[in-house]
């Protein structure tokens, strides 16, 4: 991500898109169990951080769809819902937000 982050930032700025300050999880795609998620959460710094996940249920619809990351989606969902992950988030004082809230936070910190 570092290799393309400057280009991404330029494009996002040009189109007025909001993005988090930091991005984690690309290298762990398809491997994100509870332990790996907690390691990423422990790396969260001041500012906004996106952790890339693909949570979901590995049900018949997903299996019929095909594609990759089927059972891995279930594993990532379980990691997100894990009491251990939730404890680490709470202990770190991390506030979970969505992109609408990211936009509002950026608007409050951007000088007029």
OpenMM code with the backbone's topology and positions (N, CA, C; nanometers):
from openmm import Vec3, app, unit

residues = "UNK UNK UNK UNK UNK UNK UNK UNK UNK UNK UNK UNK UNK UNK UNK UNK UNK UNK UNK UNK UNK UNK UNK UNK UNK UNK UNK UNK UNK UNK UNK UNK UNK UNK UNK UNK UNK UNK UNK UNK UNK UNK UNK UNK UNK UNK UNK UNK UNK UNK UNK UNK UNK UNK UNK UNK UNK UNK UNK UNK UNK UNK UNK UNK UNK UNK UNK UNK UNK UNK UNK UNK UNK UNK UNK UNK UNK UNK UNK UNK UNK UNK UNK UNK UNK UNK UNK UNK UNK UNK UNK UNK UNK UNK UNK UNK UNK UNK UNK UNK UNK UNK UNK UNK UNK UNK UNK UNK UNK UNK UNK UNK".split()
positions = [
    Vec3(0.0816, -0.1191, 0.0000),
    Vec3(0.0000, 0.0000, 0.0000),
    Vec3(0.0864, 0.1261, 0.0000),
    Vec3(0.1995, 0.1220, 0.0690),
    Vec3(0.2829, 0.2423, 0.0745),
    Vec3(0.3257, 0.2890, -0.0639),
    Vec3(0.3491, 0.1933, -0.1533),
    Vec3(0.3966, 0.2268, -0.2873),
    Vec3(0.2934, 0.3074, -0.3663),
    Vec3(0.1653, 0.2863, -0.3395),
    Vec3(0.0614, 0.3564, -0.4142),
    Vec3(-0.0147, 0.4587, -0.3303),
    Vec3(0.0197, 0.4710, -0.2044),
    Vec3(-0.0590, 0.5574, -0.1161),
    Vec3(-0.0557, 0.7044, -0.1581),
    Vec3(0.0574, 0.7526, -0.2056),
    Vec3(0.0650, 0.8928, -0.2475),
    Vec3(-0.0294, 0.9181, -0.3643),
    Vec3(-0.0311, 0.8262, -0.4588),
    Vec3(-0.1211, 0.8395, -0.5758),
    Vec3(-0.2668, 0.8331, -0.5324),
    Vec3(-0.2969, 0.7399, -0.4425),
    Vec3(-0.4330, 0.7285, -0.3915),
    Vec3(-0.4744, 0.8575, -0.3212),
    Vec3(-0.3872, 0.9116, -0.2370),
    Vec3(-0.4183, 1.0365, -0.1660),
    Vec3(-0.4452, 1.1503, -0.2636),
    Vec3(-0.3679, 1.1570, -0.3715),
    Vec3(-0.3887, 1.2618, -0.4726),
    Vec3(-0.5248, 1.2482, -0.5396),
    Vec3(-0.5606, 1.1256, -0.5763),
    Vec3(-0.6892, 1.1023, -0.6423),
    Vec3(-0.8041, 1.1324, -0.5455),
    Vec3(-0.7920, 1.0853, -0.4228),
    Vec3(-0.8968, 1.1095, -0.3237),
    Vec3(-0.9151, 1.2588, -0.3006),
    Vec3(-0.8060, 1.3308, -0.2910),
    Vec3(-0.8128, 1.4754, -0.2703),
    Vec3(-0.8760, 1.5454, -0.3901),
    Vec3(-0.8366, 1.5045, -0.5100),
    Vec3(-0.8894, 1.5648, -0.6326),
    Vec3(-1.0414, 1.5523, -0.6413),
    Vec3(-1.0947, 1.4389, -0.5962),
    Vec3(-1.2384, 1.4147, -0.6045),
    Vec3(-1.3122, 1.4433, -0.4732),
    Vec3(-1.2406, 1.4959, -0.3748),
    Vec3(-1.3041, 1.5291, -0.2473),
    Vec3(-1.3480, 1.4084, -0.1674),
    Vec3(-1.2751, 1.2972, -0.1810),
    Vec3(-1.3077, 1.1752, -0.1089),
    Vec3(-1.2362, 1.1717, 0.0249),
    Vec3(-1.3044, 1.1233, 0.1255),
    Vec3(-1.2425, 1.1072, 0.2563),
    Vec3(-1.1799, 0.9692, 0.2655),
    Vec3(-1.0706, 0.9612, 0.3343),
    Vec3(-1.0058, 0.8325, 0.3577),
    Vec3(-0.9420, 0.8365, 0.4953),
    Vec3(-0.9248, 0.7198, 0.5542),
    Vec3(-0.8626, 0.7165, 0.6861),
    Vec3(-0.7149, 0.7542, 0.6783),
    Vec3(-0.6600, 0.7881, 0.7934),
    Vec3(-0.5182, 0.8234, 0.8004),
    Vec3(-0.4284, 0.7025, 0.7772),
    Vec3(-0.4734, 0.5864, 0.8200),
    Vec3(-0.3927, 0.4641, 0.8126),
    Vec3(-0.4783, 0.3494, 0.7595),
    Vec3(-0.4109, 0.2499, 0.7011),
    Vec3(-0.4790, 0.1344, 0.6443),
    Vec3(-0.4010, 0.0091, 0.6833),
    Vec3(-0.4700, -0.0889, 0.7396),
    Vec3(-0.4071, -0.2143, 0.7816),
    Vec3(-0.4868, -0.3327, 0.7272),
    Vec3(-0.4198, -0.4436, 0.7064),
    Vec3(-0.4884, -0.5675, 0.6752),
    Vec3(-0.4676, -0.6243, 0.5369),
    Vec3(-0.4036, -0.5503, 0.4483),
    Vec3(-0.3858, -0.6021, 0.3125),
    Vec3(-0.3038, -0.7313, 0.3125),
    Vec3(-0.1973, -0.7334, 0.3879),
    Vec3(-0.1085, -0.8508, 0.3900),
    Vec3(-0.1724, -0.9709, 0.4587),
    Vec3(-0.2795, -0.9493, 0.5349),
    Vec3(-0.3429, -1.0594, 0.6078),
    Vec3(-0.4752, -1.1022, 0.5465),
    Vec3(-0.5043, -1.0568, 0.4247),
    Vec3(-0.6293, -1.0939, 0.3578),
    Vec3(-0.6447, -1.2457, 0.3542),
    Vec3(-0.7577, -1.2927, 0.4021),
    Vec3(-0.7862, -1.4353, 0.4024),
    Vec3(-0.7242, -1.5113, 0.5175),
    Vec3(-0.6526, -1.4436, 0.6051),
    Vec3(-0.5841, -1.5101, 0.7165),
    Vec3(-0.6189, -1.4474, 0.8508),
    Vec3(-0.7208, -1.3645, 0.8541),
    Vec3(-0.7474, -1.2828, 0.9714),
    Vec3(-0.8386, -1.3517, 1.0720),
    Vec3(-0.7765, -1.4280, 1.1614),
    Vec3(-0.8478, -1.4845, 1.2748),
    Vec3(-0.8388, -1.3871, 1.3905),
    Vec3(-0.8852, -1.4282, 1.5051),
    Vec3(-0.8874, -1.3397, 1.6220),
    Vec3(-0.7483, -1.2924, 1.6597),
    Vec3(-0.6507, -1.3801, 1.6647),
    Vec3(-0.5148, -1.3400, 1.7038),
    Vec3(-0.4572, -1.2366, 1.6080),
    Vec3(-0.4761, -1.2582, 1.4793),
    Vec3(-0.4238, -1.1651, 1.3792),
    Vec3(-0.4960, -1.0306, 1.3870),
    Vec3(-0.6267, -1.0334, 1.4087),
    Vec3(-0.7017, -0.9088, 1.4220),
    Vec3(-0.6551, -0.8312, 1.5442),
    Vec3(-0.6336, -0.8987, 1.6542),
    Vec3(-0.5859, -0.8313, 1.7754),
    Vec3(-0.4491, -0.7687, 1.7510),
    Vec3(-0.3619, -0.8365, 1.6776),
    Vec3(-0.2314, -0.7767, 1.6441),
    Vec3(-0.2482, -0.6489, 1.5636),
    Vec3(-0.3430, -0.6476, 1.4709),
    Vec3(-0.3682, -0.5259, 1.3935),
    Vec3(-0.4283, -0.4164, 1.4812),
    Vec3(-0.5213, -0.4523, 1.5665),
    Vec3(-0.5818, -0.3536, 1.6563),
    Vec3(-0.4749, -0.2906, 1.7448),
    Vec3(-0.3806, -0.3706, 1.7890),
    Vec3(-0.2711, -0.3188, 1.8724),
    Vec3(-0.1829, -0.2193, 1.7976),
    Vec3(-0.1883, -0.2194, 1.6651),
    Vec3(-0.1074, -0.1269, 1.5836),
    Vec3(-0.1787, 0.0046, 1.5532),
    Vec3(-0.3060, 0.0148, 1.5929),
    Vec3(-0.3832, 0.1360, 1.5659),
    Vec3(-0.3206, 0.2539, 1.6396),
    Vec3(-0.3034, 0.3638, 1.5660),
    Vec3(-0.2437, 0.4851, 1.6229),
    Vec3(-0.3489, 0.5950, 1.6311),
    Vec3(-0.3066, 0.7082, 1.6848),
    Vec3(-0.3935, 0.8249, 1.6912),
    Vec3(-0.4359, 0.8619, 1.5498),
    Vec3(-0.5596, 0.8955, 1.5321),
    Vec3(-0.6126, 0.9266, 1.4000),
    Vec3(-0.7106, 0.8184, 1.3590),
    Vec3(-0.7410, 0.8108, 1.2324),
    Vec3(-0.8361, 0.7106, 1.1837),
    Vec3(-0.7607, 0.5996, 1.1107),
    Vec3(-0.8040, 0.4775, 1.1352),
    Vec3(-0.7417, 0.3596, 1.0740),
    Vec3(-0.8497, 0.2681, 1.0190),
    Vec3(-0.8314, 0.2247, 0.8953),
    Vec3(-0.9194, 0.1236, 0.8379),
    Vec3(-0.8469, -0.0102, 0.8446),
    Vec3(-0.9161, -0.1101, 0.8964),
    Vec3(-0.8641, -0.2466, 0.8938),
    Vec3(-0.9481, -0.3220, 0.7909),
    Vec3(-0.8831, -0.3697, 0.6870),
    Vec3(-0.9537, -0.4370, 0.5787),
    Vec3(-0.9969, -0.5769, 0.6215),
    Vec3(-1.1255, -0.5997, 0.6126),
    Vec3(-1.1846, -0.7288, 0.6447),
    Vec3(-1.2926, -0.7597, 0.5414),
    Vec3(-1.3254, -0.8863, 0.5301),
    Vec3(-1.4337, -0.9308, 0.4421),
    Vec3(-1.5238, -1.0251, 0.5208),
    Vec3(-1.5874, -0.9774, 0.6274),
    Vec3(-1.6681, -1.0680, 0.7097),
    Vec3(-1.7938, -1.1134, 0.6370),
    Vec3(-1.8365, -1.2318, 0.6682),
    Vec3(-1.9596, -1.2819, 0.6088),
    Vec3(-1.9881, -1.4233, 0.6548),
    Vec3(-2.1016, -1.4718, 0.6147),
    Vec3(-2.1408, -1.6083, 0.6460),
    Vec3(-2.1084, -1.6966, 0.5267),
    Vec3(-2.0456, -1.8075, 0.5532),
    Vec3(-2.0143, -1.9021, 0.4454),
    Vec3(-2.1353, -1.9920, 0.4264),
    Vec3(-2.2379, -1.9344, 0.3657),
    Vec3(-2.3626, -2.0076, 0.3445),
    Vec3(-2.3719, -2.0550, 0.1996),
    Vec3(-2.4844, -2.1165, 0.1664),
    Vec3(-2.5030, -2.1717, 0.0309),
    Vec3(-2.4953, -2.0630, -0.0753),
    Vec3(-2.5503, -1.9447, -0.0478),
    Vec3(-2.5448, -1.8358, -0.1460),
    Vec3(-2.4001, -1.7990, -0.1788),
    Vec3(-2.3183, -1.7853, -0.0766),
    Vec3(-2.1778, -1.7501, -0.0996),
    Vec3(-2.1053, -1.8624, -0.1724),
    Vec3(-2.1324, -1.9845, -0.1348),
    Vec3(-2.0660, -2.0969, -0.2002),
    Vec3(-2.1086, -2.1071, -0.3468),
    Vec3(-2.2337, -2.0787, -0.3765),
    Vec3(-2.2812, -2.0806, -0.5158),
    Vec3(-2.2219, -1.9665, -0.5962),
    Vec3(-2.1983, -1.8541, -0.5291),
    Vec3(-2.1382, -1.7392, -0.5955),
    Vec3(-1.9976, -1.7724, -0.6435),
    Vec3(-1.9292, -1.8544, -0.5667),
    Vec3(-1.7914, -1.8882, -0.6012),
    Vec3(-1.6981, -1.7801, -0.5513),
    Vec3(-1.5971, -1.7539, -0.6265),
    Vec3(-1.5003, -1.6536, -0.5841),
    Vec3(-1.4135, -1.7055, -0.4707),
    Vec3(-1.3237, -1.6196, -0.4314),
    Vec3(-1.2353, -1.6604, -0.3229),
    Vec3(-1.2853, -1.6035, -0.1911),
    Vec3(-1.2171, -1.6337, -0.0874),
    Vec3(-1.2508, -1.5868, 0.0469),
    Vec3(-1.3923, -1.6269, 0.0867),
    Vec3(-1.4155, -1.7550, 0.0921),
    Vec3(-1.5467, -1.8028, 0.1364),
    Vec3(-1.5421, -1.8376, 0.2849),
    Vec3(-1.4731, -1.9434, 0.3190),
    Vec3(-1.4626, -1.9805, 0.4606),
    Vec3(-1.3886, -1.8727, 0.5394),
    Vec3(-1.2992, -1.8022, 0.4713),
    Vec3(-1.2228, -1.6953, 0.5357),
    Vec3(-1.3150, -1.5834, 0.5844),
    Vec3(-1.4244, -1.5597, 0.5120),
    Vec3(-1.5203, -1.4568, 0.5532),
    Vec3(-1.5828, -1.4925, 0.6880),
    Vec3(-1.6143, -1.6191, 0.7051),
    Vec3(-1.6711, -1.6658, 0.8318),
    Vec3(-1.5685, -1.6483, 0.9440),
    Vec3(-1.4428, -1.6817, 0.9161),
    Vec3(-1.3360, -1.6676, 1.0144),
    Vec3(-1.3196, -1.5211, 1.0555),
    Vec3(-1.3260, -1.4293, 0.9594),
    Vec3(-1.3117, -1.2874, 0.9893),
    Vec3(-1.4328, -1.2354, 1.0663),
    Vec3(-1.5521, -1.2843, 1.0355),
    Vec3(-1.6708, -1.2465, 1.1109),
    Vec3(-1.6564, -1.2902, 1.2563),
    Vec3(-1.6128, -1.4126, 1.2760),
    Vec3(-1.5934, -1.4642, 1.4122),
    Vec3(-1.4874, -1.3830, 1.4866),
    Vec3(-1.3816, -1.3418, 1.4174),
    Vec3(-1.2778, -1.2590, 1.4801),
    Vec3(-1.3341, -1.1242, 1.5235),
    Vec3(-1.4167, -1.0635, 1.4381),
    Vec3(-1.4772, -0.9342, 1.4726),
    Vec3(-1.5705, -0.9447, 1.5928),
    Vec3(-1.6414, -1.0562, 1.6033),
    Vec3(-1.7375, -1.0742, 1.7113),
    Vec3(-1.6757, -1.1334, 1.8376),
    Vec3(-1.5504, -1.1681, 1.8309),
    Vec3(-1.4824, -1.2304, 1.9433),
    Vec3(-1.4784, -1.1380, 2.0655),
    Vec3(-1.5104, -1.1913, 2.1837),
    Vec3(-1.4989, -1.1103, 2.3055),
    Vec3(-1.3563, -1.0581, 2.3261),
    Vec3(-1.2558, -1.1354, 2.2853),
    Vec3(-1.1165, -1.0909, 2.3006),
    Vec3(-1.0891, -0.9681, 2.2143),
    Vec3(-1.1356, -0.9697, 2.0905),
    Vec3(-1.1161, -0.8536, 2.0022),
    Vec3(-1.1880, -0.7320, 2.0583),
    Vec3(-1.3078, -0.7517, 2.1035),
    Vec3(-1.3862, -0.6412, 2.1581),
    Vec3(-1.3201, -0.5826, 2.2820),
    Vec3(-1.2603, -0.6687, 2.3649),
    Vec3(-1.1892, -0.6221, 2.4852),
    Vec3(-1.0698, -0.5347, 2.4473),
    Vec3(-0.9951, -0.5770, 2.3464),
    Vec3(-0.8777, -0.5008, 2.3032),
    Vec3(-0.9197, -0.3642, 2.2486),
    Vec3(-1.0282, -0.3597, 2.1757),
    Vec3(-1.0806, -0.2321, 2.1247),
    Vec3(-1.1172, -0.1416, 2.2415),
    Vec3(-1.1901, -0.1943, 2.3382),
    Vec3(-1.2322, -0.1146, 2.4538),
    Vec3(-1.1121, -0.0694, 2.5362),
    Vec3(-1.0209, -0.1611, 2.5603),
    Vec3(-0.9014, -0.1287, 2.6401),
    Vec3(-0.8184, -0.0190, 2.5736),
    Vec3(-0.8122, -0.0203, 2.4412),
    Vec3(-0.7348, 0.0799, 2.3679),
    Vec3(-0.8071, 0.2122, 2.3512),
    Vec3(-0.9315, 0.2191, 2.3987),
    Vec3(-1.0079, 0.3422, 2.3845),
    Vec3(-1.0395, 0.3739, 2.2392),
    Vec3(-1.0519, 0.2705, 2.1592),
    Vec3(-1.0754, 0.2867, 2.0152),
    Vec3(-1.2251, 0.3028, 1.9912),
    Vec3(-1.2589, 0.4019, 1.9121),
    Vec3(-1.3986, 0.4249, 1.8759),
    Vec3(-1.4189, 0.3754, 1.7339),
    Vec3(-1.5114, 0.2834, 1.7165),
    Vec3(-1.5416, 0.2288, 1.5840),
    Vec3(-1.6386, 0.3222, 1.5132),
    Vec3(-1.6068, 0.3562, 1.3890),
    Vec3(-1.6906, 0.4478, 1.3113),
    Vec3(-1.7126, 0.3931, 1.1714),
    Vec3(-1.8023, 0.4571, 1.0993),
    Vec3(-1.8241, 0.4228, 0.9596),
    Vec3(-1.7749, 0.5397, 0.8732),
    Vec3(-1.7882, 0.5269, 0.7431),
    Vec3(-1.7356, 0.6321, 0.6546),
    Vec3(-1.8123, 0.7640, 0.6674),
    Vec3(-1.9401, 0.7593, 0.7010),
    Vec3(-2.0148, 0.8833, 0.7226),
    Vec3(-1.9539, 0.9590, 0.8417),
    Vec3(-1.9238, 0.8861, 0.9486),
    Vec3(-1.8628, 0.9492, 1.0654),
    Vec3(-1.7207, 0.9963, 1.0347),
    Vec3(-1.6509, 0.9260, 0.9484),
    Vec3(-1.5167, 0.9692, 0.9071),
    Vec3(-1.5270, 1.1033, 0.8348),
    Vec3(-1.6261, 1.1164, 0.7480),
    Vec3(-1.6472, 1.2408, 0.6752),
    Vec3(-1.6774, 1.3558, 0.7722),
    Vec3(-1.7599, 1.3289, 0.8717),
    Vec3(-1.7945, 1.4316, 0.9703),
    Vec3(-1.6721, 1.4698, 1.0527),
    Vec3(-1.5913, 1.3720, 1.0901),
    Vec3(-1.4706, 1.4008, 1.1679),
    Vec3(-1.3717, 1.4814, 1.0861),
    Vec3(-1.3566, 1.4473, 0.9574),
    Vec3(-1.2674, 1.5235, 0.8697),
    Vec3(-1.3145, 1.6673, 0.8536),
    Vec3(-1.4446, 1.6858, 0.8428),
    Vec3(-1.5007, 1.8204, 0.8265),
    Vec3(-1.4733, 1.9066, 0.9498),
    Vec3(-1.4719, 1.8457, 1.0665),
    Vec3(-1.4473, 1.9196, 1.1904),
    Vec3(-1.2998, 1.9567, 1.2066),
    Vec3(-1.2096, 1.8762, 1.1483),
    Vec3(-1.0672, 1.9018, 1.1671),
    Vec3(-1.0023, 1.9755, 1.0498),
    Vec3(-1.0763, 1.9915, 0.9391),
    Vec3(-1.0223, 2.0593, 0.8216),
    Vec3(-1.0481, 2.2084, 0.8319),
    Vec3(-0.9417, 2.2911, 0.8206),
    Vec3(-0.9634, 2.4356, 0.8280),
    Vec3(-1.0466, 2.4845, 0.7097),
    Vec3(-1.1302, 2.5851, 0.7359),
    Vec3(-1.2168, 2.6400, 0.6315),
    Vec3(-1.1397, 2.7290, 0.5364),
] * unit.nanometer
topology = app.Topology()
chain = topology.addChain("A")
for resn in residues:
    res = topology.addResidue(resn, chain)
    for name in ("N", "CA", "C"):
        topology.addAtom(name, app.Element.getBySymbol(name[0]), res)
